[in-house]
């Protein structure tokens, strides 16, 4: 039972990373990157910080939800 719970949690973590990482990369490149430049240059660190927080906290939140629901 515990192994199944761990496997489901890791699968959810991996799946959310597969979805979030490309979306965040495209958003950063479009908003504040060298290819988009929609926002002023002063906002680039804030956009990068928000993207990193999303990439780190988003999958952790999803994994936590799966861990709690399978327990």
FENHU-V306572 format. One record per residue. N is the residue number from 1. RES is the residue in one small letter. SS is DSSP state (~ for helix, > for strand, _ for the rest). PSI is psi in whole degrees, 0 to 359 (none if undefined). Layout:
BEGIN
N RES SS PSI
N RES SS PSI
END
This chain:
BEGIN
1 x _ 315
2 x ~ 325
3 x ~ 321
4 x ~ 318
5 x ~ 316
6 x ~ 318
7 x ~ 318
8 x ~ 321
9 x ~ 316
10 x ~ 324
11 x ~ 319
12 x ~ 321
13 x ~ 314
14 x ~ 317
15 x ~ 319
16 x ~ 326
17 x ~ 320
18 x ~ 326
19 x ~ 314
20 x ~ 322
21 x ~ 309
22 x ~ 323
23 x ~ 318
24 x ~ 321
25 x ~ 314
26 x ~ 321
27 x ~ 317
28 x ~ 316
29 x ~ 323
30 x ~ 322
31 x ~ 313
32 x _ 8
33 x _ 179
34 x _ 343
35 x _ 347
36 x _ 289
37 x _ 36
38 x _ 322
39 x _ 160
40 x _ 155
41 x ~ 332
42 x ~ 340
43 x ~ 351
44 x ~ 313
45 x ~ 325
46 x ~ 320
47 x ~ 317
48 x ~ 318
49 x ~ 318
50 x ~ 321
51 x ~ 317
52 x ~ 320
53 x ~ 320
54 x ~ 317
55 x ~ 326
56 x ~ 312
57 x ~ 329
58 x ~ 303
59 x ~ 326
60 x ~ 321
61 x ~ 316
62 x ~ 315
63 x ~ 322
64 x ~ 318
65 x ~ 315
66 x ~ 318
67 x ~ 317
68 x ~ 324
69 x ~ 333
70 x _ 358
71 x _ none
END
